[in-house]
């Protein structure tokens, strides 16, 4: 038998745990949920009493928060997965007809027609079924409570049990209808793009984009300009025929100094972003699941643009951009406000099927199935996202300026914005062989669009709010390589290496074409026969 003081300590422990449970119950924690923690009622020894109480209390609080989240999500099962601004504006304004029409007007600026009647019809049907479910639940609860009273009086409870079972069957049927309607509504709205910021310039295509600024002088050459394909071939560093043999079209094999330049660009970009711009480097998976792509907006709408694979009865996808795995770091999380902003950078390959680009940019590196980028991601408080967009864009510009590449900054009009973007700046670098500017970086503020789909929040003094997510290329490595080859080319086929990259290439200042191989002496059959005859004689 344990000593008396040990028994008293155990009794005290039970009381303390009971009080902790009671406190949780007061704030909404049910006894049913508490039953999921049977081990909390076991006290193995008196010395562990206080640590037990503390740890179980923490478990209770944690489970309470998790339960509250589950209850909230189950309450709005369809709405929780809806596209960012549609759900935000629609739900914030009371989910009224006026609210959804306001969203439709904004989406029209993005050349997207929202099917308002279909959404309102589904929403009306959902409300009817939701009211039915609530009514059946209330009635079932009353019947269930009456069973205990009837038992206490010794009365027959069989009829009531039968009614309860009937109500349960009706509830299951109604909940099935509810789920079907919510899934239909969710599927419809998951294909709806983000609304443009109201300050974005009006327009229907890239022709309506607005040039903000230019930097650098466009080079003037006193010789016939070559494109990057011919320059790369002359340096014996770019082989499209070999990559086609290995894989197929829209791939490349880089070698020698050109491959070294490609690697030097990656290293320089990462060093600059981490050492000067305040980003944390991350290494991420190159294969992601459907949830990740749904969170950032690539699924379900752009499935045909992705390379997919299947493993253990699950679909996986090669990443189209590092934006997908890096942004999903905060999926299903709550970040303390004082830890913001979160700034990540990552170098990854990117894989795109280019399904809608048949016949476009078939020559060279401009549009490949596999290419590499250094991506920048910022996850910020909503009040600071537009200042963050200017900062992030400036970080991409800093790379171009250090490389001495002329470029222009363009603000995309509403009709040219990407699916998830509320506002976007494109940086376009000058390509002499094409005599035009081409996109090399796209920097976007997605506001709360992705965060709503990912349930990514931050916690401040006024409660939880959705994060704002931003992304930008810092830069696209292949296109930067193209720009350097074309802008730094010389008449003899050599290419000057930008000063900031020379230390990454062992001090190399100029990439020169390899010397021509001596032509092999060719002898005709007659010459060979004559030589052999002379030798024989």
GUMIMI-624053 format. One line per field, with one value per residue (C-alpha): x, y, z; residue in three letters; chain. Coordinates in steps of 0.02 Angstrom, whole numbers, always signed. Example, Ala and Ser with C-alpha at 12.3 -4.5 7.8 and 13.67 -1.06 7.14 Angstrom:
east (+615  +684)
north (-225  -53)
up (+390  +357)
residuo (ala  ser)
cadena (A  A)
END
This chain:
east (+0  +71  +116  -23  +65  +78  -108  -144  -31  -121  -289  -228  -169  -340  -421  -300  -330  -517  -507  -406  -537  -676  -592  -581  -762  -813  -724  -807  -710  -831  -824  -831  -670  -591  -624  -495  -363  -391  -208  -228  -319  -173  -47  +98  +191  +177  +339  +271  +108  +139  +222  +76  -50  +45  +70  -109  -174  -66  -134  -311  -285  -199  -336  -467  -392  -380  -560  -618  -533  -614  -784  -762  -708  -851  -971  -914  -856  -882  -825  -659  -585  -651  -540  -460  -541  -707  -727  -655  -766  -918  -910  -855  -1005  -1128  -1130  -1264  -1312  -1239  -1073  -1053  -1099  -965  -839  -904  -873  -692  -665  -734  -582  -478  -574  -662  -850  -914  -1072  -1168  -1338  -1261  -1171  -1325  -1431  -1309  -1296  -1485  -1502  -1361  -1447  -1609  -1521  -1416  -1576  -1647  -1492  -1497  -1682  -1657  -1508  -1608  -1753  -1639  -1553  -1721  -1773  -1606  -1623  -1797  -1732  -1647  -1802  -1910  -1788  -1793  -1983  -1976  -2068  -2043  -1907  -1919  -2033  -1917  -1763  -1849  -1885  -1704  -1644  -1762  -1699  -1521  -1558  -1640  -1491  -1368  -1468  -1476  -1290  -1254  -1352  -1260  -1090  -1138  -1192  -1037  -924  -1008  -989  -809  -763  -840  -753  -584  -576  -609  -453  -402  -479  -362  -318  -429  -276  -215  -227  -372  -335  -371  -199  -11  -31  -112  +27  +104  +291  +349  +535  +691  +869  +1031  +1083  +1036  +1202  +1250  +1353  +1463  +1445  +1303  +1222  +1203  +1069  +1110  +1090  +1228  +1337  +1317  +1358  +1512  +1572  +1542  +1429  +1249  +1188  +1003  +1026  +1101  +962  +835  +916  +916  +740  +652  +609  +622  +771  +955  +1125  +1247  +1432  +1599  +1606  +1422  +1371  +1489  +1409  +1238  +1296  +1383  +1220  +1130  +1265  +1273  +1085  +1073  +1220  +1145  +972  +1034  +1178  +1109  +920  +879  +807  +829  +884  +779  +797  +627  +553  +539  +385  +228  +55  -113  -146  +8  -37  -216  -153  -53  -182  -109  -244  -373  -370  -194  -176  -132  +21  +97  +202  +124  +171  +80  +145  +53  -117  -81  -51  +106  +173  +342  +348  +313  +400  +478  +332  +230  +334  +404  +237  +159  +281  +147  -2  -114  -10  -30  +125  +149  +142  +308  +394  +339  +392  +450  +569  +628  +733  +761  +847  +752  +722  +549  +448  +310  +223  +193  +28  -36  +126  +131  +238  +297  +482  +533  +713  +832  +811  +667  +531  +588  +503  +642  +726  +794  +748  +799  +633  +594  +445  +380  +242  +185  +50  -92  -53  +124  +104  +113  +270  +338  +296  +401  +543  +538  +534  +682  +779  +755  +804  +964  +1021  +993  +1084  +1233  +1242  +1233  +1086  +968  +786  +619  +490  +309  +148  +28  -147  -297  -323  -143  -130  -97  -227  -172  -106  -189  -48  +109  +267  +360  +544  +590  +772  +838  +881  +981  +948  +760  +775  +650  +624  +575  +510  +644  +554  +373  +342  +166  +63  -71  -146  -245  -293  -166  -171  -358  -339  -193  -271  -110  -136  -42  -87  -84  -159  -326  -335  -295  -291  -244  -67  -28  +88  +209  +324  +449  +590  +759  +793  +748  +921  +906  +840  +976  +1103  +1024  +1033  +1218  +1268  +1179  +1219  +1403  +1447  +1599  +1630  +1743  +1608  +1680  +1574  +1630  +1589  +1501  +1619  +1511  +1516  +1702  +1745  +1621  +1709  +1887  +1926  +1877  +1845  +1804  +1730  +1814  +1768  +1881  +2018  +1967  +2025  +2157  +2076  +2119  +2212  +2095  +2164  +2066  +2067  +2178  +2301  +2305  +2328  +2468  +2556  +2543  +2613  +2760  +2796  +2791  +2911)
north (+0  +173  +295  +414  +570  +486  +452  +631  +693  +581  +647  +824  +781  +713  +872  +982  +886  +894  +1083  +1097  +994  +1100  +1259  +1189  +1137  +1314  +1380  +1255  +1094  +947  +796  +692  +770  +751  +566  +560  +587  +442  +443  +613  +531  +418  +479  +359  +444  +596  +682  +689  +768  +949  +907  +793  +929  +1054  +938  +876  +1052  +1098  +947  +999  +1176  +1118  +994  +1126  +1242  +1102  +1052  +1232  +1240  +1077  +1139  +1303  +1214  +1091  +1235  +1314  +1158  +1230  +1407  +1360  +1303  +1443  +1553  +1693  +1857  +1779  +1700  +1852  +1984  +1872  +1806  +1970  +2059  +1932  +1816  +1920  +1940  +2116  +2050  +1917  +2042  +2160  +2018  +1981  +2162  +2152  +1986  +2057  +2174  +2015  +1950  +1821  +1800  +1739  +1633  +1730  +1645  +1471  +1521  +1603  +1451  +1332  +1446  +1457  +1268  +1248  +1364  +1265  +1100  +1176  +1234  +1060  +981  +1101  +1066  +878  +891  +993  +872  +722  +802  +830  +650  +585  +684  +617  +438  +459  +535  +393  +265  +347  +334  +154  +189  +104  +191  +82  +203  +349  +249  +210  +395  +438  +310  +381  +557  +494  +421  +584  +682  +573  +597  +786  +795  +699  +828  +965  +892  +873  +1055  +1115  +1013  +1086  +1262  +1231  +1155  +1302  +1434  +1347  +1386  +1571  +1682  +1814  +1985  +2125  +2262  +2412  +2519  +2402  +2485  +2430  +2325  +2164  +2103  +2132  +2275  +2375  +2349  +2509  +2540  +2608  +2635  +2584  +2552  +2539  +2577  +2460  +2402  +2452  +2329  +2362  +2183  +2065  +2011  +1825  +1748  +1644  +1479  +1520  +1599  +1446  +1328  +1429  +1414  +1227  +1248  +1227  +1070  +1054  +903  +801  +846  +802  +631  +607  +670  +769  +945  +1097  +1034  +1082  +1011  +1142  +1107  +1188  +1373  +1399  +1270  +1355  +1524  +1449  +1384  +1549  +1642  +1530  +1553  +1741  +1761  +1655  +1744  +1914  +1873  +1790  +1906  +2074  +2060  +1964  +1802  +1631  +1498  +1340  +1176  +1103  +948  +955  +842  +903  +838  +904  +1000  +1107  +1151  +1187  +1303  +1413  +1407  +1292  +1162  +1126  +1252  +1223  +1036  +1015  +1127  +1010  +853  +720  +551  +423  +333  +220  +270  +457  +590  +694  +833  +905  +1085  +1220  +1347  +1351  +1463  +1305  +1211  +1368  +1457  +1296  +1300  +1402  +1298  +1254  +1360  +1514  +1624  +1748  +1924  +1970  +1836  +1920  +1948  +1775  +1791  +1634  +1605  +1441  +1379  +1240  +1167  +1204  +1089  +1148  +1060  +1227  +1154  +1321  +1374  +1261  +1341  +1486  +1515  +1346  +1402  +1413  +1431  +1553  +1422  +1253  +1106  +1109  +1268  +1341  +1489  +1572  +1615  +1744  +1723  +1845  +1805  +1964  +2051  +2115  +2297  +2281  +2180  +2321  +2393  +2214  +2204  +2358  +2286  +2115  +2190  +2298  +2143  +2068  +2233  +2236  +2073  +2143  +2304  +2212  +2107  +2269  +2206  +2338  +2309  +2391  +2377  +2352  +2350  +2221  +2277  +2188  +2075  +2013  +1967  +1788  +1677  +1706  +1885  +2045  +2154  +2111  +2196  +2113  +2147  +2128  +2114  +2175  +2037  +2109  +1963  +1986  +2176  +2181  +2163  +1991  +1943  +1884  +1908  +1921  +1992  +1975  +2014  +1880  +1965  +1835  +1727  +1588  +1605  +1574  +1416  +1359  +1419  +1516  +1644  +1758  +1793  +1971  +2068  +2077  +1891  +1786  +1859  +1784  +1814  +1901  +1803  +1874  +1790  +1840  +1770  +1829  +1782  +1653  +1578  +1518  +1684  +1776  +1665  +1709  +1895  +1886  +1788  +1911  +2076  +2035  +1954  +2006  +2001  +1847  +1745  +1768  +1828  +1943  +1879  +2009  +2070  +2007  +1829  +1815  +1756  +1613  +1560  +1553  +1729  +1698  +1865  +1809  +1648  +1612  +1490  +1338  +1343  +1257  +1079  +1051  +985  +803  +768  +691  +578  +513  +329  +366  +461  +319  +191  +294  +312  +126  +88  +205  +123  -49  +0)
up (+0  -49  +91  +144  +76  -95  -96  -51  -190  -314  -254  -278  -453  -499  -434  -532  -693  -663  -643  -804  -893  -820  -879  -1054  -1049  -1005  -1160  -1275  -1253  -1246  -1132  -1289  -1350  -1179  -1188  -1327  -1193  -1069  -1020  -938  -792  -748  -620  -609  -468  -356  -413  -593  -538  -588  -755  -793  -758  -865  -1012  -1012  -999  -1150  -1243  -1199  -1260  -1419  -1455  -1417  -1547  -1674  -1638  -1656  -1826  -1881  -1822  -1914  -2073  -2063  -2039  -2202  -2293  -2466  -2432  -2351  -2517  -2626  -2730  -2631  -2672  -2724  -2553  -2466  -2542  -2556  -2379  -2299  -2373  -2309  -2459  -2542  -2724  -2723  -2657  -2790  -2927  -2863  -2879  -3054  -3106  -3047  -3135  -3296  -3297  -3304  -3456  -3347  -3347  -3179  -3191  -3058  -3084  -3065  -2905  -2830  -2875  -2789  -2639  -2621  -2630  -2505  -2380  -2392  -2361  -2221  -2134  -2155  -2078  -1930  -1901  -1906  -1789  -1664  -1669  -1649  -1499  -1413  -1444  -1381  -1219  -1191  -1192  -1024  -947  -1011  -943  -772  -773  -828  -989  -1157  -1258  -1415  -1512  -1474  -1525  -1690  -1717  -1678  -1804  -1933  -1901  -1917  -2088  -2144  -2079  -2174  -2333  -2308  -2267  -2426  -2526  -2433  -2476  -2659  -2670  -2578  -2691  -2845  -2777  -2726  -2895  -2985  -2881  -2877  -3062  -3034  -3041  -2916  -2941  -2998  -2878  -2914  -2956  -3094  -3266  -3377  -3529  -3620  -3677  -3663  -3787  -3647  -3520  -3452  -3457  -3290  -3317  -3414  -3358  -3456  -3633  -3775  -3852  -4029  -4131  -4283  -4344  -4385  -4222  -4188  -4081  -3928  -4021  -4145  -4011  -3898  -4041  -4084  -3904  -3914  -3764  -3823  -3908  -3951  -4065  -3924  -3802  -3935  -3953  -3764  -3732  -3867  -3920  -3803  -3704  -3710  -3665  -3599  -3582  -3553  -3511  -3556  -3425  -3303  -3340  -3307  -3138  -3098  -3125  -3001  -2870  -2892  -2879  -2722  -2640  -2678  -2613  -2454  -2413  -2470  -2482  -2324  -2394  -2316  -2440  -2443  -2536  -2582  -2665  -2854  -2848  -2760  -2721  -2781  -2620  -2647  -2826  -2776  -2641  -2759  -2898  -3032  -3001  -3058  -3201  -3271  -3255  -3439  -3417  -3287  -3298  -3187  -3116  -3011  -2858  -2736  -2807  -2786  -2918  -2905  -3014  -3064  -3004  -3135  -3022  -2848  -2799  -2771  -2641  -2557  -2534  -2467  -2321  -2231  -2284  -2135  -2016  -1907  -1903  -1760  -1830  -1751  -1858  -2020  -2154  -2205  -2353  -2444  -2599  -2690  -2845  -2933  -3103  -3172  -3283  -3400  -3542  -3633  -3691  -3754  -3839  -3991  -4126  -4016  -3977  -4044  -4070  -3924  -3737  -3725  -3701  -3634  -3550  -3418  -3360  -3199  -3092  -2932  -2850  -2716  -2599  -2469  -2345  -2260  -2158  -2270  -2225  -2294  -2454  -2580  -2502  -2509  -2695  -2732  -2627  -2708  -2883  -2836  -2785  -2958  -3038  -2933  -3015  -3190  -3148  -3074  -3233  -3335  -3437  -3507  -3461  -3438  -3298  -3353  -3251  -3320  -3364  -3289  -3441  -3442  -3258  -3208  -3126  -2945  -2960  -2901  -2968  -3067  -3129  -3272  -3299  -3482  -3536  -3704  -3829  -3977  -4095  -4075  -4068  -3926  -3739  -3672  -3500  -3379  -3213  -3158  -2983  -2913  -2760  -2741  -2588  -2488  -2639  -2610  -2421  -2418  -2521  -2411  -2246  -2210  -2073  -1956  -1776  -1711  -1567  -1657  -1696  -1848  -2023  -2190  -2250  -2413  -2528  -2655  -2780  -2912  -3018  -2964  -3105  -3238  -3262  -3443  -3507  -3411  -3498  -3665  -3624  -3576  -3732  -3846  -3758  -3722  -3889  -3992  -4179  -4166  -4079  -3903  -3757  -3616  -3441  -3330  -3194  -3049  -3119  -3152  -2976  -2997  -3157  -3093  -3149  -3330  -3418  -3594  -3662  -3828  -3965  -3968  -4102  -4263  -4279  -4414  -4570  -4597  -4759  -4881  -5014  -5158  -5202  -5351  -5242  -5117  -5256  -5333  -5165  -5134  -5308  -5282  -5116  -5193  -5333)
residuo (unk  unk  unk  unk  unk  unk  unk  unk  unk  unk  unk  unk  unk  unk  unk  unk  unk  unk  unk  unk  unk  unk  unk  unk  unk  unk  unk  unk  unk  unk  unk  unk  unk  unk  unk  unk  unk  unk  unk  unk  unk  unk  unk  unk  unk  unk  unk  unk  unk  unk  unk  unk  unk  unk  unk  unk  unk  unk  unk  unk  unk  unk  unk  unk  unk  unk  unk  unk  unk  unk  unk  unk  unk  unk  unk  unk  unk  unk  unk  unk  unk  unk  unk  unk  unk  unk  unk  unk  unk  unk  unk  unk  unk  unk  unk  unk  unk  unk  unk  unk  unk  unk  unk  unk  unk  unk  unk  unk  unk  unk  unk  unk  unk  unk  unk  unk  unk  unk  unk  unk  unk  unk  unk  unk  unk  unk  unk  unk  unk  unk  unk  unk  unk  unk  unk  unk  unk  unk  unk  unk  unk  unk  unk  unk  unk  unk  unk  unk  unk  unk  unk  unk  unk  unk  unk  unk  unk  unk  unk  unk  unk  unk  unk  unk  unk  unk  unk  unk  unk  unk  unk  unk  unk  unk  unk  unk  unk  unk  unk  unk  unk  unk  unk  unk  unk  unk  unk  unk  unk  unk  unk  unk  unk  unk  unk  unk  unk  unk  unk  unk  unk  unk  unk  unk  unk  unk  unk  unk  unk  unk  unk  unk  unk  unk  unk  unk  unk  unk  unk  unk  unk  unk  unk  unk  unk  unk  unk  unk  unk  unk  unk  unk  unk  unk  unk  unk  unk  unk  unk  unk  unk  unk  unk  unk  unk  unk  unk  unk  unk  unk  unk  unk  unk  unk  unk  unk  unk  unk  unk  unk  unk  unk  unk  unk  unk  unk  unk  unk  unk  unk  unk  unk  unk  unk  unk  unk  unk  unk  unk  unk  unk  unk  unk  unk  unk  unk  unk  unk  unk  unk  unk  unk  unk  unk  unk  unk  unk  unk  unk  unk  unk  unk  unk  unk  unk  unk  unk  unk  unk  unk  unk  unk  unk  unk  unk  unk  unk  unk  unk  unk  unk  unk  unk  unk  unk  unk  unk  unk  unk  unk  unk  unk  unk  unk  unk  unk  unk  unk  unk  unk  unk  unk  unk  unk  unk  unk  unk  unk  unk  unk  unk  unk  unk  unk  unk  unk  unk  unk  unk  unk  unk  unk  unk  unk  unk  unk  unk  unk  unk  unk  unk  unk  unk  unk  unk  unk  unk  unk  unk  unk  unk  unk  unk  unk  unk  unk  unk  unk  unk  unk  unk  unk  unk  unk  unk  unk  unk  unk  unk  unk  unk  unk  unk  unk  unk  unk  unk  unk  unk  unk  unk  unk  unk  unk  unk  unk  unk  unk  unk  unk  unk  unk  unk  unk  unk  unk  unk  unk  unk  unk  unk  unk  unk  unk  unk  unk  unk  unk  unk  unk  unk  unk  unk  unk  unk  unk  unk  unk  unk  unk  unk  unk  unk  unk  unk  unk  unk  unk  unk  unk  unk  unk  unk  unk  unk  unk  unk  unk  unk  unk  unk  unk  unk  unk  unk  unk  unk  unk  unk  unk  unk  unk  unk  unk  unk  unk  unk  unk  unk  unk  unk  unk  unk  unk  unk  unk  unk  unk  unk  unk  unk  unk  unk  unk  unk  unk  unk  unk  unk  unk  unk  unk  unk  unk  unk  unk  unk  unk  unk  unk  unk  unk  unk  unk  unk  unk  unk  unk  unk  unk  unk  unk  unk  unk  unk  unk  unk)
cadena (A  A  A  A  A  A  A  A  A  A  A  A  A  A  A  A  A  A  A  A  A  A  A  A  A  A  A  A  A  A  A  A  A  A  A  A  A  A  A  A  A  A  A  A  A  A  A  A  A  A  A  A  A  A  A  A  A  A  A  A  A  A  A  A  A  A  A  A  A  A  A  A  A  A  A  A  A  A  A  A  A  A  A  A  A  A  A  A  A  A  A  A  A  A  A  A  A  A  A  A  A  A  A  A  A  A  A  A  A  A  A  A  A  A  A  A  A  A  A  A  A  A  A  A  A  A  A  A  A  A  A  A  A  A  A  A  A  A  A  A  A  A  A  A  A  A  A  A  A  A  A  A  A  A  A  A  A  A  A  A  A  A  A  A  A  A  A  A  A  A  A  A  A  A  A  A  A  A  A  A  A  A  A  A  A  A  A  A  A  A  A  A  A  A  A  A  A  A  A  A  A  A  A  A  A  A  A  A  A  A  A  A  A  A  A  A  A  A  A  A  A  A  A  A  A  A  A  A  A  A  A  A  A  A  A  A  A  A  A  A  A  A  A  A  A  A  A  A  A  A  A  A  A  A  A  A  A  A  A  A  A  A  A  A  A  A  A  A  A  A  A  A  A  A  A  A  A  A  A  A  A  A  A  A  A  A  A  A  A  A  A  A  A  A  A  A  A  A  A  A  A  A  A  A  A  A  A  A  A  A  A  A  A  A  A  A  A  A  A  A  A  A  A  A  A  A  A  A  A  A  A  A  A  A  A  A  A  A  A  A  A  A  A  A  A  A  A  A  A  A  A  A  A  A  A  A  A  A  A  A  A  A  A  A  A  A  A  A  A  A  A  A  A  A  A  A  A  A  A  A  A  A  A  A  A  A  A  A  A  A  A  A  A  A  A  A  A  A  A  A  A  A  A  A  A  A  A  A  A  A  A  A  A  A  A  A  A  A  A  A  A  A  A  A  A  A  A  A  A  A  A  A  A  A  A  A  A  A  A  A  A  A  A  A  A  A  A  A  A  A  A  A  A  A  A  A  A  A  A  A  A  A  A  A  A  A  A  A  A  A  A  A  A  A  A  A  A  A  A  A  A  A  A  A  A  A  A  A  A  A  A  A  A  A  A  A  A  A  A  A  A  A  A  A  A  A  A  A  A  A  A  A  A  A  A  A  A  A  A  A  A  A  A  A  A  A  A  A  A  A  A  A  A  A  A  A  A)
END
